[in-house]
């Protein structure tokens, strides 16, 4: 059996975004641990945690701030918490969905919900061929984004092909 203390853990990446939350929790006297992702580590053999609840506020756009390695680390940490039975807000399944545009499209398809025509590729050199049959302009999104990071609009097939040429040089 796993025993928990009655503490809230807030796992986060961008310190400025959560300062107001921490100030309000302090004002209300709520016990919590600020778990900054840059300094975080865990023991996979642990059978207990000090946190009854963990709020995951890692940002999928962390890669644009030099923290891309934390995306997959976070996925594994959330799996660890799930194994321990910790209640996690924005837990493993939510994070897996949040970090993958391809998976989001799969879910929309499974649910029968509409979405713009899309193609999933694994390298920029595939973009021109994948755009066959699509109407321009097309929007190219990285699989891991967050807040619109890395989204580019191409108005013509030629403009898209030009980028492919730059990627292969």
N, C-alpha and C positions, 0 to 999 in steps of 0.2 A: 504494500500500500504506500502511496506517495502522500507525504504530509506537506502542507503549504503554510507559510505564514500568511497573514492577511495584508499583503502589500500589493500595490499596483506597480507594474513595471511598464515603462514607456520607452519602447525601442524606436529610435529616431536617427535620422541622418543629418538634417540641416538644422543647426542650433538656433538660428534666428527665427525660424518658422514656429518654434515651440516655446519660445520665451514667454509669450502671454499665457499659455496653458500652465507652465510651471509656476508662474507668478500667481495665478488664480488658485492652483492647488495649494501653494504655500499659504496664501491668504486664508483659505478655508481649513488649514491644518490637516489636509489629506496626506497620509503617508504614501510615498511613492519613491521609486528609484528611476532616475533618468539614465537610460541605457544607451549611451551614444554609440552608434555602430562602429565608428573608427576605433574605439577602445574596447569593443566587446569581444568576448570569447566565452566558450562554454565547454564543459566536460561531457562528452557523449556517454560516459558511464554513469553519470549522475542519476540518482533515483529520486531526487527531491529538488525543489526550487523555492526560493523565498517569495515567489510571486503567485498569488491566487489568480490574478488576471494580468495579461500582458496586452498592451495596445501597440500594435505594429504600425508605425508611421514612417517606415522606410520609404524613400522615394525612388520610383523606377528611373527617374531622370538623373540619378546620382552619377551616372557615367559621364555626364557633361561637366561634372565637378571633380573628375579624377577618381571617382569611387565606384567604378563599374564592377570591380571584384566583389563588392558587397551585395550585389543582386542575388547571386547564387549562394553566397554565404547565408544570406537571410533566409532563403528557401530551406536550407538545411537546418538552420536554427529553429525555424517554425515547425519543421518535421519533428525535431527533438522535443519541443514543447508539447506537440500533439501526442507524442509517445508517452510523455509524462502525465497526460491528462489535464494540462493547464488550459484554462479558458483563454483563448486568444481572439482579440478583436482584429479583424483583417488577417486571419490566420493562413495556414498553408494553402488551402484551396483558393481563397480569395487572392492571395499573393501570386500564386501560379497563374491565375487568370489575369491579374493586373500587369504582369511582366511580359505577357505574350500576346501581341496583336493577332498572330496566327491562331492561337487557342481561342481568343475571343470570337474570331470569325467562325471557327468550328462550333462553338456554343450557339451562336446565332443561327447557324445552319441547322443544328440539331433541334432547336426550339421552333424552327419554321419562321423566324423573324427576318424581315428584309434587311439588306445591307447593300452598299454599292458593290458592283462587280469588283472582284479582287483576285489577285494572284499572290501566292506566297513563294518567295525565292530565298536563296541562301547566300547570294553574292550579287553585287551590283552589275556584274557582267551579264547577268541573266535578265535584266530589266527590259531591254528592248524586245526580246523574243516573248517575254511574258506579257507585254502590252499588246500583242497581236489580238485583235478582236475587241479591244477596249476603245472607248470614245475619248478623245482628247478634249480638254486637258486631263492629265492623270496626276494623281497625288501619290508620291512614294513616301512610305512611312517605315522607319526602322521597326523591327519586330519588338524591340524594347525601346519604349519612348518615355512618355511621361510629360504631361503638360505641353504637348505639341513639339517636343524637342526632335529635331532632325527631319521634320516633314518638309518635302520639297515638291513644288508644282512644276510640271513640264507641260508646255502648251502644244508642243508638236512632237511627232515621232523622231524628227531630226535632232531636236534638243535632247531628248532622252538618249539617243544613240551617241551623241557627242560626249555625254557623261561616261558612257560605257567605254569609249575610246580612251578617256582620261584615266579610268580605273585600271586599264590593262597595261598602261605604260610603266 
